[in-house]
């Protein structure tokens, strides 16, 4: 029944300094920079009247700070879930793509080719990460049939949800955008996830920051 579907607003966290530097964050607990905090406030205003009844977030600071901005506008409490964390990149964390290419060329090749069974030392394989992220989103969505919920997470999690909703394979090249503080809309029901709208960042356009700066790049490292 359509009225029993869960409406999902999936949100990528706002910008961090490591996004700007294109450093792999993974499980490193980086907070939002000033632009990211501004983006979070703009995002919160954009979803304030969306009828959200539950607000879930990764427990990593960059996602949690974004969710807290939404909580401040909606009056909802943030429920954290480690299942919404970014992929663990192990030894790659803190490094740029150029660093990784130089230090681990063979591993970098497997990473670029999206080998489902590859994981950097101490990190998660792509297959394990996808399974974890989609299972978490499924579990949370299933709690709220007929409601609208927000999931605040990371670029990698957004990628997993897009693939789950469009049935794109894990090794299919990414052709979709994953902007910081973007709004992504899905439905969840008995047949799984379905895509409604993707990478809506209009709330970040045509407005100046509180401090007069610009919004900065919209797509950086996870």
Secondary structure as GFF3:
##gff-version 3
##sequence-region A 1 222
A	DSSP	three_ten_helix	2	4	.	.	.	ID=ss1
A	DSSP	beta_strand	6	12	.	.	.	ID=ss2
A	DSSP	alpha_helix	17	20	.	.	.	ID=ss3
A	DSSP	alpha_helix	34	47	.	.	.	ID=ss4
A	DSSP	beta_strand	52	57	.	.	.	ID=ss5
A	DSSP	alpha_helix	61	74	.	.	.	ID=ss6
A	DSSP	beta_strand	78	80	.	.	.	ID=ss7
A	DSSP	three_ten_helix	82	84	.	.	.	ID=ss8
A	DSSP	three_ten_helix	90	92	.	.	.	ID=ss9
A	DSSP	alpha_helix	97	103	.	.	.	ID=ss10
A	DSSP	alpha_helix	105	112	.	.	.	ID=ss11
A	DSSP	alpha_helix	126	142	.	.	.	ID=ss12
A	DSSP	beta_strand	148	153	.	.	.	ID=ss13
A	DSSP	alpha_helix	155	166	.	.	.	ID=ss14
A	DSSP	beta_strand	183	189	.	.	.	ID=ss15
A	DSSP	beta_strand	192	200	.	.	.	ID=ss16
A	DSSP	three_ten_helix	202	204	.	.	.	ID=ss17
###
